[in-house]
């Protein structure tokens, strides 16, 4: 298996510069044209074959005949303002790489360049397919669209990394089994006869009904789903009316449902549709439910986690792999693992002794040493997986 010195990455400064360029020019889901172009340009310069996917993103391959191992990075940014105050801050108003996708993308690019160099010296016993995937931050996400364009054809395993600002740089969080939660989006639109606030009995008091929906639906779900499933409905938007003395005729609430258990996730949409009607029916309003099925849980395969752990140990040392817990965060990498076995690892990005940041916040700062670490772990894991698939005894 590759020792640390066997994986010859491009200079660290080159990778850091690439990441900072992406950070300064973030693009939202399905709009990642500049990002895709920058990746394609660097792959072309290295002689790595690739093809563009529709409408954005690309798929690259290294190696020849044999088993296919997939490595994936997401390339889109978030609709947030960059507040970190770094010299390479976002130049795009209201858009920022606040989830570390610029780090994921650069780490995968570094892994691609290292694997191509390794393959030129000693041909890989198979192929490594690199997915630079658009639109992870929207539901249902870009994974399924890339899968429809051949992302997983002939694949035996798939891997990904995700930044974790609660872990120190130089460590990688690993967990067998569920790593993330399922995540769906729900919007409920209410309509009814409005009127003057002095005569609520002559109206269908929509604001009152909306209040009951906002509190009653999460409560009802908690009594209809197994509490061990960890289901939670949290509203992000509640909206009705424009002035203090008018009962409105329309209102809406929108939020996310997150569930730890795949079985309960399968029941959620049916239950929400049933319960919305039950909660608001006493008030005579009409309810329309718009339920968007988002992503399943990321469920890590035991063997894949073992291969990741071996790679982390070889590249970073025996204490670098650390345990991590399941979260309720959604990740469309779960769709890949619905089709092929694999695993996602958490890449430490916190400077030891420094501040613990949070994802999806405009002030997120990552320790850029994580870029090379991520590249090495991905590349090493791919080589180990190919060797395991063809039955090669580790060196």
N, C-alpha and C positions, 0 to 999 in steps of 0.2 A: 504494500500500500504506500501511497506517497508520504514521504516524510515532509516536514515543513519546507526544507530546502528544495525538494523536488518540484513543488508547485511554484513556478516562476511567474509571479504576478507583475503587471506593469508597475512602475514606480508609484509609491504611495501618493506623492504629490499630484500625479496625473489623475488618479482616482478621486482624490479630494477635490481637485479642480473641476472634474466632471460633475460630481455631486453638487458643488456650489453653483455651477451653471444651471443645473436642473432646479435647484432651490430658488434661484433668482428668477426663473421663468416657469412657474408652475402652471399647469393646465388642468381644467376640470374634466370630469368623466366624458368620454367620447369626443373630446376636443384636443387630445394629446398629440397633435401633429408635429409640433416642434420637437417635443420629447422623442417621439418615434424617429424623426429624422436624425436627431443627434445620436441615438443608439445605432441606427442603421449605418450612419457614416463611420462610426468607430468599428463596427463589425466588418464593414467592407474593407477598411484599411488593413484589418488583420486577416483578410481572406476567409472569413467565416461565412458560410452560406446561410442565407436567410430569405424569408418572404414576408411581405407586409400582410397584415390581416385587416379585415373591414370592420369598422371604418378607420380604426387606429390600432396601434400596437404591431407587434411582429413576432414571428417564430423563427428561431435559428437552430441549426443542428451542427454537431461536431461528431466526427467518427464515421464508421462505415457500418456494414451489416452486423446484426446481432441484436441483443435486447436493447430496449429504449428506456432510458431513465429521464424523467422530466424534472426540470428545475424551474420554478416560477417566481416572478416578481411583479408587483402591481406598480403602475406608472402614473396614476392620476393624483391630483391634489384636492384640497377641500375649499369650500367657499367661506374662508375665514381670513381675517386680517393678520398679517405677520407682525407680531409685537416683540420678537426676540431681540431686535436691535443689532443684529450682526451685519458686517459689511456686505454680505451676500444675501441680504434680505430680499424678499419677493419684490419684483418690480411691477407685478400685476395687482392692481387694486382689488382688494377683497378676495384674493386667492392665495393660498399658502400650502406648502408641504408640511402640514401639522400632524401627520401620522407616520412620517418616516419613509414614505414611499420613494423619495429620492435616494435614501440610503439603500433600500431594498434593490432598486434598479441598478445602482452603481455596484453593489456587491455582486449581483448576478452578472453584470458586464465584466467585472474583474474575474469572476469564476470562469466565464466564457473564454477570456483571453488566456488564462492559465491553462485551461483544458486544451485549447487549440495548440498552445506551445508544447504541452505534454504529448498530445496526439502526434505532433510532427516528429517528436523524438522516439516515442514508443506508441504505436497505434493502439487506440482504445479498443477493448474487446466488445464493442457495441457502439451505440449512439447516445449522446446526451442532447436532449432537446430543451431549448431555453425559451420560456414563454415570457415575453414582456407584455403583460396583460393590461388592457385599459379598464377603466370604470369599475374598480373594486368598491368605491365609496357610494355607489347607488344601488338600489334594489331593482331587479334581482341581480345586478352585477354583470361584469364582462366575462366571467368564467364560462358560462354556458354558451355564449356566442363563440368564444375561442374553441371550445370543445366541438361545436358544430363545424368548425373550420379545420378539424383534424389534429387538435392539440394533443389528444391522448391516443391517437392511433398507434397500436402495437406497444403501448407503454406498459411497463411492468411495475414501476413505482414512481411516485411524485413527491417532491419535497419543496418546502418554502421556509423562509425566515420572516419573522416580524419583529420590529423594534420593540423593546421593552425598557422604558425609562426607569423602571423600579429595580432593574438588575444592573450591577456594575459592568462596565465595559471589560471584556476579557472573560465573561461568563456567558453561558448559553443555557436557557431554561428548557428542560425536557420533561415530557409527561406521556405515559402510555394511556390510551383511551381518549375520552372527550377532552378537548383543549379549550374550545370556545362554545358558545351557545348558538342555538338557532335564532334567527332574527327575521321578523316580518314587519311590514308597515300596515297600519290600519287607519282609515279615515272614515268618520261617520258624519253624514250630512243630514241635518234635521230640517224639516219644513212644516209650517203650520200657519193657521190664521192668527195674525198679529193684531195689535190694537193699542189702546191707551193703557198705561199702567194703573189708572184708576178703575179699570173694568177688566181685571184678569179673568173673571168668570165668563166673559163673552169672547175670550180668545182661547187658543191652545198655547198656554204659556211656555213658549219655546225655551226661554232662558232658564226657567225653572227645570224643565225637562233635561236641558243640557247639563245643568249642575248635577242632576241625579245620574246621568249617563257617565259623567267624568268620575264620580265616586263609586257608582253602583256596578259598572261593568268590571273594573279590576277586582272588586270584592266578589262578584259572582264567579268570575273565572277562578279565583283562588279556592272556591268551594266545589268546583266541577272538575278540576284537574288535580292529579296526585300532587300533594305538596312537595314530594321528593323530586318532582320535575323542575322545581325552581322557576316556575313561570312568573313573569312580571310584565304588566302593562303599564307603561309610563307615557303620559300625554306630554307632547312638546308644544302643541298649539290648541288653544280653546278660543273660539271667536263667535261673537253674536252681538248684534245691535250697534248703534252709532250714537245714541243719546240716552239720557237718564229716564225719560218719561214715555218711551215707546217700547212696547213689547215687539221684538222683531219677528219676521216671518221666516227667517233662515238663520242657521247657525251650524257650526261644525267643530269637531274635535279630531285631532290627528296625533298619532304617537307610534310607538314601537312595542311589539310583543317579543320578549326574549325568553327562551326556554332552554334548560340544560339537557332535556331528554328528548331523543328523536321520536319516541312513541307519542309523547304528549304533543309534540310539534305537529304530528300528523292529524291530531284532533282539533287543533286550535282554531282553524278557519271555520269549521262547522259550528263550533261552540260560540264563537264571536257572533256569527250571523244569527244564531238562535237567541242568544242572551240580549243582544241589542234591542230586539223587538220586545222582549219581556220587560226590560228595564223602562222603556219609554212609553209603552202602550197605555198606561193609566192616564197619560196627559194628552192623548189624541193626536200626537204629532206623527208625521211620516218620517221614516228613517231609511236612508240608503247607505249601505256598507260598501266601502271600497277596500278590499283586502288584497295586499300585494305580498305574495309568497316570496320571501327573501332568500335566505341561505340556511342550509342545515348545519348542525354542529360539525366542527372539524374533529374527526375521530382518528387519533394516531395509532397506527399498527405497531405491535410490539417489536417485530423484527426491524421495521424501519427506524424506530427510535433507537434500537440497539446499534444500527449502522451509523446513525447520527452521533451517538455517544462515542463510538470508536473514533469517528472523525474529529470530534471536539477534543478528545483526549490526545490524539496524535498531533493536532495542530496547536493546541493551547495548553496542554498539560492535564494531569489526572484529576485536578480539582476544579476544572473549568465547567464541567457539566453539573448543573444544579437543578433540584426539583422545582417545579412550578405548579400552580393550581389552575383549574378550569375557571374561565371567566364567562360572563354573559355577553361579551363583545361578539359581534357577528363578523364572519369572514367567508367570502365566497370561494376560498380554497376548499371549503367543505364539499363543494360540488365535485371537484376533482377526486377527492377521496371517497365519494359515493361510487366512483367508477373503477378506480385502481387503488391499491393499498399505498400507503405512504405516511408522511408525517410533516408537521410544522413545528419549528423550534422558535424559541423567543431569544432574540439577540440583545444582550445587554448594551445599553447606550448611556448609562449614567457614569459620570466621572466619579471615581471612588472618593468618598468624602464630600462630594458636591451635592447640589440640590436635586431632589427627586421631582422631575417634571411629570406632566400628564399628557397623554395623547389627545388629539383633537382640541388642543388649546394653542392659540396663536403665539404663545411665548415658549413653545417647545424648543429645547436645545439638545442636540445629541453630541456625544463624544465621537469625533470622526475616526478614531481608531477602530470603531466598530465596522467600518467599511471593509478594510482588509480582512478582519476576522471573519466577517460574513462570507466574503469571497472564498477564503480558504476552506471554511466549513462546508460550503456548498460543493465546491470542486472535489474535495476529498470524499464527501459522502457519495457523490455520483460515481467516482471510480470504485469505491468499495462496493457499491450496489451492483455495478456491472460485473465485478469479480465474483460476487456472491451468486449472481444469476448463472454464470457459466461454470461455477464450481472451482474457481481458482483458489488455491491455498494462500492466505494472506502472507506477505513477505514479512 
